[in-house]
Amino acid sequence: MSVRVGIVGGTGYGAGELLRLLVDHPEVEVTQIISSSQAGAFAHAMHPHLRGRTLPRFISPDALADCDVLFLAQPHGEAQGHIAEYAARAERIIDLSADFRLRDAAQYTATYSEAHAAPEWLERFVYGLPELYRAQLLGARYASGVGCNATATLLACYALVKAGMINDAQPLIADAKVGSSEAGRTPTDSSHHPARAGIVRPFALTGHRHEAEVRQALAPYGWFDVRLAVTSVELVRGVAVAIYVSLPAGMAEKDIWAAYRAAWNGQPFMRIVHDKSGIHRHPEPRLLAGTNYADVGWEYDPATGRAALLCAIDNLGKGAAGSAVQCMNLMCGFEETTGLRFGGFYP
């Protein structure tokens, strides 16, 4: 019997990516797509790439019915006000927003400058990054979203942090280049095409909200001073992160290889990209569009000990909907890669 899946907040780019992945998932049936503004419309009215696919029409929030898994793809701040209602309707919930990413209510307030509406729920959610929290996600009832920039930052540095090659005595200086779909579906002055095309525009060089997620996830290894700087570039999908660190004296290239292999071998969506030559010798987000893969790599200068730790993802895939479906697979006991095997395209 198929697992009945619903999506609340069904009109955004994240929801469109979820529907693309779920419509071909062999273990699920999408039974309801909730939208207060599009009730009665066909799914392809907002997601034209799904034209001709069998999906229900949008329904209004007051028509939400029971289901097995409920994805919440709403703007930040909305899910927390209705979480008890959603939990009464679904056995399992996966929230793509930032509402349940932080475990501590005080840290949430400090990060988002407002109190959480349901602080008692924060500890119930598993941070939805399977590469770090697979064991906790197995059979879990609630999983949070993961920030796309936080995903790329964590995956860029995790192998060396876990291996003890980076400690919290030095800051993690992360430079993220991001595409326009990070801004969401609703146009703004900064995302309007004439203002967005052809740019390399720094927009969040200090105090980015995803820093708190990265610190939380790395806390078992120390309290890291995460400094995330984000720049918009002319790209629709994608995040490319470079983290600049100094490695211990005497570190050899083979030591870095060993750490990366120890962290990522056997992880179905992690790929080490570190070739000696060629234009694609480093992780590149364009090659990951539409996929759930994360490509990681590095550049290292043994003479100085300086290194750049690299990660590229699709912000709508691995950075949002892809990881959410991967979480669902683990939570429901499906094979982890089900519905997520698309490997991208080139050129």
N, C-alpha and C positions, 0 to 999 in steps of 0.2 A: 504494500500500500504506500502511495506517495505521501510524503510529508507536506502538509498544507502550509503555504508560506504567504504572509501578507507584508506589504510595504506601506508604512505611514510616511507621508511626505514624498509622493511619487513623481514629482515633476522635475526635480533637479538633475544635474549631470550625474551625481552619484547614484541616484535611483535609476537613471537610464542605463548606467553600466551594470548595476545589480540585475535589472531585468534582462539585459543581454546575456549575462552569465546564467541566470536561473531558467530562462526559457528552454535551454537545451540540457539542463541538469537532469540526469535520469532518475533521480530520487525524489524530486520535488514537483509540486504543482503550485503555481502562483494563483491564489484564489481571490485576492483582493488587493487593490492599489488605491490608497487613500489620498485624496486631494480636496481641500476645501474650495479651491478655485476652478477645478476642472471636472467636477462631478458630472458624470454622464458622457464625457468625451472618451474617444478611443485612446489607447495608450500611445499609438503612433502619432497622435496629434501633438504630443510634446516630445516624443522620441521617434523621429521619422526613420531611423535605422531599423526599427522593429516593425515596419509596415509588412503586413502579410503573415506575421507571427500570431499564434493563438494566445491571446492574453485577455483578461477581463477589462472592462471599461473602468475608468476612475469612479470611485464612490465617495460620498461625503464622510467626514469623520464620525458622525453620529451613526453611521451604518456599519462601523467596525464590528466584525464577528469573530468568534473564536477561531484560532488557528494553532498550528504546532510551533511555528517559528515566526516571529515578528521582527522585521528589520525596521529600524527607525532612521529615516533619512531626512530629518528636519533641520532647520537652522539651529545654531547653538542657542541653548536656553529653553527650548520648547519641550523636549522630552522629559526633563526633570519634573515639570509641573504635572505630568500625567502618568508617571511611571507606575503608580499603583494600579491605575485603570488598565494600562497595557499589560501588566503582569497578570491581571485577572483574566485576560483574554488569550494569553499565549504561554505555553510551557517554557519556551526559550525566547530570549530577546537579544538582539544584536543592535547596538546603537552606533551609528556612524558619526555622530556629532562628538563634541568635546565634553558633553555633560557628565560623563561618568569615567573619564580617563584618570583623574587624580583620586587617590585613596583618602586623602586628608582634607576635611572641610575647610580648615584654616588655610591650607595651601591653595585650595580652589579660590577662596575669597581673595587671597593675595594676588593670584594670577589673573583672575577675571574681574576683579574690582566689584564683586557683588557676592552676597551670600547664596549658597546653594539652596534650592527649594526643597530638596529631599536628601539631606546629608546622611540619613540612616541607610540609604541605598548605596553609597559610594563603595563600601567594603564588599558588597555583594557582586560587583562586576569584576571579571578578570580582564586585565589589559589585553586587548585583542591583537597581539603580535605573536603569531604561532611560533616563530623562530626562537623566541625567548620564553614563551609561556605555554608551550604545547601541553605539558603535563597537567597544568591547571585548567586548560580548556577542554580536555577530554571529559565529556559528560557534563560540563558546566551548564548552568541555566542562563547566565547573563554574561555578555561580553561587551566591552566598550569598543568604540572606534579608536583608531590611532592616528594622530596627525601625520599628514603625508611628509612634512619636513622632519618631524620627529622620527618617522620610520626610516627615512634615508640617513639621518644623522646617526641613529642607533646602529643600523646595519653597517655603516661605514667604519665605526670605531670598535664595535663589540668584540671582534676577534682578538684584538690586541689588548683591550681592557681585561677580558677574561683571562688571557695568558699572563697577565701581570706586567706587560711591557709598557703600559701607561698607567700611572697612578694619579690621584687627585691633587698632587702637588703642583701640577701645571694645568692651565685652563685648556678646555677643548674649544678651539676656535673654528667654528663651522661656517663655511661660506656656501649658501644654497642659491642656485639659479633655478627659477621656477617658471612654468608656463601659465597662460592666461586662464585656463579652466580652474585653477586654484581659487579664483575670485568668485566662482559660482555662476549660476545662470542669469541672475538679475544684473543688468548693466549698471555701472557706476561711472563717474567722471574718469576714473583711472583705468577702467577696463573697456571703455568705449573704443571701438577699433581705431579711429583716427588718432587717439591719444595713446594707444597701446602698440600700434604697429611700428616695427623697426627700432624698438627701444632696448636699452640696457639700463634699467631704472632701479636703483636701490630704494626700498620702501620700508624695510624693518631691520635696521642695522643693530639695534639694541633692544633688549627686553622682549623678545618674541615669546609669545605664549607657549609655544612648543618646547621651550627650554625646560619647563617644569616637568613635562613628561619624560624627557631624556634623563634628567637628574633622578627622577623616581625609579626608572628602569635600571639605571646603573648603580643605584644605592647599595646593592650587595657588595660592590667592589670599591666603594668610597663615595664621598659627597663631591661630585665633580662640578667645577665652575664651567658651566656650559654657556658659550657665547655664540649664539646663532644669528647670522646676518643673512637676510633674504633679499635677492635682487630679481626683479621681473625681466625676462628676456623674451624675444619673439619666438614663442613656442606655445602650442596649444596644450599638449599633454607633456608632462614630465617634470622631474626634479633631479638635479645633479648636485650632489654635495661633495665638497672637499673639506676635510678637517686637517688643520695644520698642527703638528705636534713635534716634539723632540724625543727621540728614542734613546735608550741607554747606550752608553759607549760600548763599542765592540760588537754591536748588533750586525748580523750578517743577513743577506737577502734570504738565505735558506731558513733562518729563524722566523722571518715574517711568513714565508710560505707555510711553515709548519703550524704556526698559529692559525692562519686562515683555514688550512685544511682541517685542523682539529675542531674548529668552530662550525664549519659549513659542510664538510663531507657528509652525505646522507640527508641533507636538507633539500627537499624536492624543488624549492623555488629559489635557491641561492646558487649563483654562478660566480666563480672567481675569474675575473678578466684582467690578466696581467701579461700581455704579450710584449716581446722585445721590440717589435717593429709593426708598421702598418697604421693606417689612419683610425682603426678601431681597436687599438691596443689598450684603451681605457674604457671604463663603463660609459655608456652613451644613451641618454633617455630616448632618443628617436627610435632606437632599435627595440625598445620595450613597449611601445604603444600598444595598448589593448591586452597586455599580458599581466600575469601575476608574478613575474620574475623580478628579482633584485640582483643586479650585477654589482659586484664589489671588487675593488682593486686598490693599488697604491702606487706611489712614486717615492723612492727613497734615495737619499744621498748619504752613503756611509762615511764620507769625509767629514760631514757636519752633524750627522745624526738627525737631520731634518727629514720629515716625511709628510706627504699628503695622502690621507686615507680617503678613498673615493667610494661613492655609491650612486647608482642611477636607478630610478623607478619610474613607472607611470603613476602619476598622483591619483588618477581615478581608478587604476587597477590595484597594484600592490599597496598604494597609499590610501585606499578606501574600499571600494566594492570587492576587489579581489581578495584582500585579507579577510573581509567580512564573510565571504562565502567559504573561504578556507577555515575560518572559525566555526561556521555552521557545520561543515563536514566533520570536524573534530567533536563538536558538541553532540551531534546526532549519531555518531558512530559510523559515518561513511568513510570510504577511503579518502585520504586527505586531499588528493589532487583532483577529485571528481569535478568535472565541469570547468576546470582551470588549466587544461593542457595546451591551450593555444600558445604557440611559440613566437608570435610576432611575424613581421614581414620585412622584406628588404628587396629593392631599395624603397 
